[in-house]
Amino acid sequence: MAELERPERLQIMLTSDELAALENWRYDKRMPSRSAAVRELLRRGLASDGFLTAEQGIKSQDYGILPTDGGTE
């Protein structure tokens, strides 16, 4: 079997309203699949917040909400 072009898999749960909204957007934009629609919406959301790509080597712990210097704010 050929290696997958996108080997990482992400599973999400949606309400029926969320799924309907996704499907409506997908068909309106003529996206070829749900996966393509989700990837495009994710890309747009990240880009709108200025986070299109993360730097290599950044760890999830670097995105904490508490200060790391031990002080309080």
N, CA, C and O atoms as a MOPAC input file, in Angstrom:
PM7 MOZYME 1SCF
protein

 N      0.83300 1    -1.18400 1     0.00000 1
 C      0.00000 1     0.00000 1     0.00000 1
 C      0.87700 1     1.24800 1     0.00000 1
 O      1.85500 1     1.31200 1     0.74500 1
 N      0.54600 1     2.22300 1    -0.81200 1
 C      1.32700 1     3.45700 1    -0.89400 1
 C      1.18200 1     4.25400 1     0.40400 1
 O      0.14900 1     4.20200 1     1.07000 1
 N      2.23200 1     4.98500 1     0.74200 1
 C      2.19700 1     5.80900 1     1.94800 1
 C      1.19000 1     6.94300 1     1.75800 1
 O      1.11600 1     7.54500 1     0.68700 1
 N      0.42300 1     7.22600 1     2.79900 1
 C     -0.58200 1     8.28300 1     2.72700 1
 C      0.06900 1     9.64200 1     2.55600 1
 O      1.12000 1     9.91900 1     3.13300 1
 N     -0.57200 1    10.49300 1     1.75300 1
 C     -0.07700 1    11.84800 1     1.57800 1
 C     -0.21700 1    12.63900 1     2.88200 1
 O      0.61000 1    13.50000 1     3.18500 1
 N     -1.27200 1    12.33900 1     3.65100 1
 C     -1.51500 1    12.98500 1     4.94400 1
 C     -1.61500 1    11.87600 1     5.99500 1
 O     -2.71200 1    11.39500 1     6.27800 1
 N     -0.50000 1    11.47000 1     6.56900 1
 C     -0.51600 1    10.31500 1     7.46900 1
 C     -1.12400 1    10.59000 1     8.85200 1
 O     -1.41500 1     9.64500 1     9.58500 1
 N     -1.32000 1    11.85000 1     9.21800 1
 C     -1.88800 1    12.15600 1    10.52600 1
 C     -3.40700 1    12.17900 1    10.43100 1
 O     -3.96800 1    12.73500 1     9.48700 1
 N     -4.06400 1    11.58000 1    11.40200 1
 C     -5.52500 1    11.48800 1    11.42400 1
 C     -6.04000 1    12.23600 1    12.64700 1
 O     -5.48200 1    12.12700 1    13.73900 1
 N     -7.12000 1    13.00400 1    12.44500 1
 C     -7.74400 1    13.76100 1    13.52500 1
 C     -9.22700 1    13.42100 1    13.53200 1
 O     -9.91400 1    13.57600 1    12.52200 1
 N     -9.70900 1    12.96100 1    14.66500 1
 C    -11.12000 1    12.61400 1    14.77700 1
 C    -11.81500 1    13.67100 1    15.62500 1
 O    -11.32600 1    14.02100 1    16.69900 1
 N    -12.95600 1    14.18600 1    15.15400 1
 C    -13.71200 1    15.17400 1    15.91900 1
 C    -15.17800 1    14.75100 1    15.98400 1
 O    -15.67000 1    14.01200 1    15.13100 1
 N    -15.84400 1    15.23000 1    16.99700 1
 C    -17.27100 1    14.96900 1    17.16900 1
 C    -18.00800 1    16.27100 1    16.88500 1
 O    -17.59100 1    17.33200 1    17.34800 1
 N    -19.10200 1    16.19900 1    16.12500 1
 C    -19.89400 1    17.36700 1    15.77200 1
 C    -21.35100 1    17.14200 1    16.14300 1
 O    -21.83700 1    16.01100 1    16.13200 1
 N    -22.04300 1    18.22900 1    16.47300 1
 C    -23.49000 1    18.13800 1    16.63600 1
 C    -24.10400 1    18.06700 1    15.24300 1
 O    -23.42700 1    18.31700 1    14.24600 1
 N    -25.36700 1    17.73100 1    15.18000 1
 C    -26.02300 1    17.67200 1    13.87300 1
 C    -26.06600 1    19.05000 1    13.22100 1
 O    -25.96900 1    19.15600 1    11.99800 1
 N    -26.21200 1    20.11200 1    14.02300 1
 C    -26.20200 1    21.47300 1    13.47700 1
 C    -24.82800 1    21.84800 1    12.92600 1
 O    -24.72900 1    22.47100 1    11.86900 1
 N    -23.76800 1    21.46900 1    13.64200 1
 C    -22.41000 1    21.75100 1    13.16300 1
 C    -22.12200 1    20.99900 1    11.86900 1
 O    -21.52800 1    21.54900 1    10.94200 1
 N    -22.54300 1    19.75500 1    11.81400 1
 C    -22.33300 1    18.96500 1    10.60300 1
 C    -23.11300 1    19.55500 1     9.43100 1
 O    -22.60400 1    19.61000 1     8.31100 1
 N    -24.34100 1    19.99400 1     9.68400 1
 C    -25.14100 1    20.61100 1     8.62500 1
 C    -24.47200 1    21.88300 1     8.12600 1
 O    -24.42800 1    22.13000 1     6.92100 1
 N    -23.94800 1    22.69600 1     9.04700 1
 C    -23.26100 1    23.93000 1     8.65200 1
 C    -22.02200 1    23.60500 1     7.82100 1
 O    -21.76100 1    24.26200 1     6.81300 1
 N    -21.26100 1    22.59600 1     8.23800 1
 C    -20.07400 1    22.17600 1     7.49300 1
 C    -20.45600 1    21.70700 1     6.09200 1
 O    -19.83600 1    22.10500 1     5.10600 1
 N    -21.46500 1    20.87100 1     6.01200 1
 C    -21.90100 1    20.36100 1     4.70800 1
 C    -22.42400 1    21.48100 1     3.81100 1
 O    -22.12200 1    21.50400 1     2.61800 1
 N    -23.19600 1    22.40000 1     4.36400 1
 C    -23.69500 1    23.52900 1     3.57100 1
 C    -22.54500 1    24.37000 1     3.04100 1
 O    -22.54600 1    24.75600 1     1.87300 1
 N    -21.56200 1    24.65700 1     3.89200 1
 C    -20.40100 1    25.44700 1     3.46900 1
 C    -19.61800 1    24.68600 1     2.40100 1
 O    -19.19000 1    25.25300 1     1.39600 1
 N    -19.44300 1    23.39300 1     2.64400 1
 C    -18.69800 1    22.55300 1     1.69500 1
 C    -19.33700 1    22.57800 1     0.30900 1
 O    -18.64600 1    22.76900 1    -0.69100 1
 N    -20.63000 1    22.38800 1     0.24900 1
 C    -21.30100 1    22.35900 1    -1.05000 1
 C    -21.32200 1    23.74200 1    -1.69600 1
 O    -21.18400 1    23.85900 1    -2.91400 1
 N    -21.49300 1    24.78200 1    -0.89700 1
 C    -21.48600 1    26.14400 1    -1.42400 1
 C    -20.13700 1    26.49200 1    -2.04300 1
 O    -20.07600 1    27.17300 1    -3.06700 1
 N    -19.05600 1    26.02500 1    -1.42300 1
 C    -17.69400 1    26.30200 1    -1.90400 1
 C    -17.18800 1    25.22200 1    -2.85400 1
 O    -16.05300 1    25.29300 1    -3.32600 1
 N    -18.01700 1    24.23100 1    -3.13600 1
 C    -17.66500 1    23.12900 1    -4.03900 1
 C    -16.39200 1    22.39300 1    -3.61200 1
 O    -15.53000 1    22.07900 1    -4.43200 1
 N    -16.30200 1    22.13300 1    -2.32800 1
 C    -15.15600 1    21.39400 1    -1.80100 1
 C    -15.35200 1    19.91600 1    -2.12300 1
 O    -16.48100 1    19.42700 1    -2.07800 1
 N    -14.28000 1    19.19400 1    -2.44500 1
 C    -14.41500 1    17.81100 1    -2.88700 1
 C    -14.76500 1    16.81600 1    -1.77200 1
 O    -15.26500 1    15.72700 1    -2.05500 1
 N    -14.50600 1    17.17900 1    -0.51000 1
 C    -14.77300 1    16.24100 1     0.58300 1
 C    -14.93100 1    17.00300 1     1.89200 1
 O    -14.58200 1    18.18000 1     1.98900 1
 N    -15.46400 1    16.31200 1     2.89400 1
 C    -15.54700 1    16.90500 1     4.23300 1
 C    -14.15700 1    17.23200 1     4.75300 1
 O    -13.92900 1    18.29100 1     5.33700 1
 N    -13.23800 1    16.31200 1     4.53300 1
 C    -11.87200 1    16.53700 1     5.01800 1
 C    -11.27100 1    17.79600 1     4.41600 1
 O    -10.64000 1    18.58400 1     5.12000 1
 N    -11.46500 1    17.98600 1     3.11600 1
 C    -10.94400 1    19.18300 1     2.46100 1
 C    -11.59900 1    20.43700 1     3.03800 1
 O    -10.93800 1    21.45600 1     3.23700 1
 N    -12.89400 1    20.35400 1     3.30200 1
 C    -13.60700 1    21.49700 1     3.87300 1
 C    -13.09300 1    21.81900 1     5.26800 1
 O    -12.87500 1    22.98600 1     5.59100 1
 N    -12.89800 1    20.80500 1     6.09300 1
 C    -12.38200 1    21.02600 1     7.44800 1
 C    -10.98100 1    21.60300 1     7.39500 1
 O    -10.66500 1    22.52800 1     8.14400 1
 N    -10.12200 1    21.06600 1     6.50900 1
 C     -8.75800 1    21.60800 1     6.38600 1
 C     -8.78900 1    23.07000 1     5.96300 1
 O     -8.02400 1    23.87700 1     6.49100 1
 N     -9.66100 1    23.42800 1     5.01900 1
 C     -9.74200 1    24.81100 1     4.55700 1
 C    -10.26700 1    25.73400 1     5.64900 1
 O     -9.75000 1    26.83700 1     5.82300 1
 N    -11.27600 1    25.30500 1     6.38000 1
 C    -11.80100 1    26.13200 1     7.47700 1
 C    -10.76200 1    26.28900 1     8.58300 1
 O    -10.63200 1    27.36700 1     9.16400 1
 N    -10.02700 1    25.22900 1     8.87600 1
 C     -8.96000 1    25.30000 1     9.87400 1
 C     -7.86300 1    26.25400 1     9.41900 1
 O     -7.37800 1    27.07200 1    10.20100 1
 N     -7.47100 1    26.14400 1     8.14600 1
 C     -6.44500 1    27.04000 1     7.60300 1
 C     -6.90300 1    28.49400 1     7.70000 1
 O     -6.13400 1    29.36300 1     8.11000 1
 N     -8.15300 1    28.75600 1     7.32300 1
 C     -8.67700 1    30.12500 1     7.38300 1
 C     -8.73800 1    30.64600 1     8.81000 1
 O     -8.39100 1    31.79900 1     9.06600 1
 N     -9.17100 1    29.81200 1     9.73300 1
 C     -9.23900 1    30.23000 1    11.12800 1
 C     -7.87100 1    30.54300 1    11.69900 1
 O     -7.69800 1    31.55200 1    12.38300 1
 N     -6.90500 1    29.69400 1    11.42700 1
 C     -5.54400 1    29.93100 1    11.91700 1
 C     -4.93800 1    31.18300 1    11.27700 1
 O     -4.28400 1    31.97700 1    11.95400 1
 N     -5.15800 1    31.35200 1     9.98400 1
 C     -4.61500 1    32.52200 1     9.28900 1
 C     -5.22700 1    33.80900 1     9.83100 1
 O     -4.53400 1    34.81900 1     9.95100 1
 N     -6.51300 1    33.78500 1    10.15800 1
 C     -7.16500 1    35.00400 1    10.64600 1
 C     -6.61800 1    35.42800 1    11.99800 1
 O     -6.66500 1    36.60800 1    12.34500 1
 N     -6.09800 1    34.47700 1    12.76700 1
 C     -5.48900 1    34.78800 1    14.05900 1
 C     -3.97700 1    34.95200 1    13.95700 1
 O     -3.30700 1    35.15700 1    14.97000 1
 N     -3.43700 1    34.86300 1    12.75200 1
 C     -1.99700 1    35.02500 1    12.57000 1
 C     -1.19500 1    33.79600 1    12.93900 1
 O      0.00300 1    33.90200 1    13.20000 1
 N     -1.82000 1    32.63900 1    12.96800 1
 C     -1.12800 1    31.41300 1    13.34500 1
 C     -1.19600 1    30.37400 1    12.24200 1
 O     -1.53400 1    29.21600 1    12.49000 1
 N     -0.87600 1    30.78700 1    11.02700 1
 C     -0.98400 1    29.85100 1     9.91700 1
 C     -0.04600 1    28.65800 1    10.10000 1
 O     -0.42700 1    27.51700 1     9.83700 1
 N      1.17000 1    28.92300 1    10.54800 1
 C      2.09600 1    27.82500 1    10.78900 1
 C      2.82000 1    28.05100 1    12.10500 1
 O      3.10500 1    29.18700 1    12.48200 1
 N      3.10800 1    26.97800 1    12.78600 1
 C      3.88500 1    27.04800 1    14.02700 1
 C      5.34800 1    26.79100 1    13.69100 1
 O      5.66400 1    26.06200 1    12.75100 1
 N      6.21500 1    27.38800 1    14.45500 1
 C      7.63500 1    27.17100 1    14.23500 1
 C      7.99400 1    25.74100 1    14.60800 1
 O      7.38900 1    25.15500 1    15.50600 1
 N      8.97600 1    25.18300 1    13.91600 1
 C      9.43800 1    23.83700 1    14.21800 1
 C     10.04800 1    23.81400 1    15.61600 1
 O     10.73000 1    24.75700 1    16.01600 1
 N      9.80600 1    22.75400 1    16.34400 1
 C     10.40500 1    22.58300 1    17.65500 1
 C      9.61500 1    23.20500 1    18.79900 1
 O      9.99800 1    23.05200 1    19.95800 1
 N      8.52600 1    23.89900 1    18.50200 1
 C      7.70200 1    24.48900 1    19.54900 1
 C      6.90400 1    23.37500 1    20.21900 1
 O      6.29300 1    22.55000 1    19.54000 1
 N      6.90900 1    23.35200 1    21.55300 1
 C      6.19200 1    22.32000 1    22.29700 1
 C      4.86000 1    22.86300 1    22.77800 1
 O      4.70700 1    24.07000 1    22.96300 1
 N      3.90200 1    21.98100 1    22.98000 1
 C      2.58000 1    22.41100 1    23.43900 1
 C      2.65900 1    23.13500 1    24.77400 1
 O      1.84100 1    24.01500 1    25.04200 1
 N      3.62300 1    22.78500 1    25.61800 1
 C      3.76200 1    23.45900 1    26.91100 1
 C      4.16900 1    24.92600 1    26.74600 1
 O      4.00900 1    25.71400 1    27.67800 1
 N      4.68800 1    25.30100 1    25.58700 1
 C      5.05800 1    26.68800 1    25.32500 1
 C      3.84500 1    27.57700 1    25.08400 1
 O      3.98200 1    28.79700 1    24.99300 1
 N      2.67000 1    26.98500 1    24.98100 1
 C      1.44300 1    27.73400 1    24.73900 1
 C      0.55200 1    27.77200 1    25.97700 1
 O     -0.67200 1    27.77400 1    25.85300 1
 N      1.13700 1    27.80100 1    27.14400 1
 C      0.37300 1    27.81700 1    28.38300 1
 C     -0.32000 1    29.14800 1    28.62600 1
 O     -0.00900 1    30.14900 1    27.98100 1
 N     -1.26300 1    29.15100 1    29.56300 1
 C     -1.97700 1    30.38200 1    29.89500 1
 C     -1.48400 1    30.99500 1    31.20300 1
 O     -1.87300 1    32.10900 1    31.55300 1
 N     -0.64000 1    30.28100 1    31.91400 1
 C     -0.08500 1    30.80200 1    33.16200 1
 C      1.34000 1    31.27400 1    32.92600 1
 O      2.05100 1    30.70900 1    32.09600 1
 N      1.76500 1    32.30700 1    33.65200 1
 C      3.14900 1    32.77600 1    33.47700 1
 C      4.14700 1    31.69200 1    33.87000 1
 O      3.90400 1    30.91800 1    34.79600 1
 N      5.26100 1    31.64500 1    33.16400 1
 C      6.26900 1    30.61800 1    33.44400 1
 C      7.36800 1    31.10000 1    34.37800 1
 O      8.21300 1    30.30500 1    34.78700 1
 N      7.37800 1    32.39400 1    34.72700 1
 C      8.42600 1    32.92700 1    35.59500 1
 C      8.11000 1    32.75900 1    37.07300 1
 O      8.88200 1    33.20100 1    37.92400 1
 N      6.98100 1    32.12300 1    37.39000 1
 C      6.62200 1    31.88400 1    38.78300 1
 C      5.88500 1    33.04100 1    39.42500 1
 O      5.37900 1    32.90600 1    40.53900 1
 N      5.81100 1    34.18000 1    38.74500 1
 C      5.11300 1    35.34300 1    39.27600 1
 C      3.64500 1    35.30300 1    38.95600 1
 O      3.18100 1    34.44300 1    38.20700 1
 N      2.91400 1    36.23700 1    39.52700 1
 C      1.49000 1    36.33400 1    39.20700 1
 C      1.23900 1    37.61700 1    38.45400 1
 O      1.92400 1    38.62000 1    38.65700 1
 N      0.26000 1    37.57700 1    37.59000 1
 C     -0.08800 1    38.76900 1    36.81000 1
 C     -1.48900 1    39.18000 1    37.09100 1
 O     -1.96900 1    40.16400 1    36.52900 1

